[in-house]
Amino acid sequence: MTAQLATREGRAVSRPLKVLIPMINGELELGDTAGAEHYANAGDMLIEAKEFAVQFDLYLRRLTFLHVCVTGQLTQQATQ
């Protein structure tokens, strides 16, 4: 018997982290009692959350770069 990996359709980043986090926690709790489908759902949401975080990080880096270009200085907050 050959094991096959489950595949799922890609999803565009559309939900903010404050929405995804409770949903992920709920799916993990359901996974403990109801099975693997809920773990797969939580995994999909974690991937979605990661993509949101990556996009937000890129946005902040661009914003910081523009700030440095315009003002010529890097603020204390931007270095933390």
Secondary structure, DSSP 8 states (H G I E B T S, - for coil): --------------S-HHHHHHHHHHHHHHHHHH-HHHHHHHHHHHHHHHHHHHHHHHHHHHHHHHHHHHHSS--TGGG-
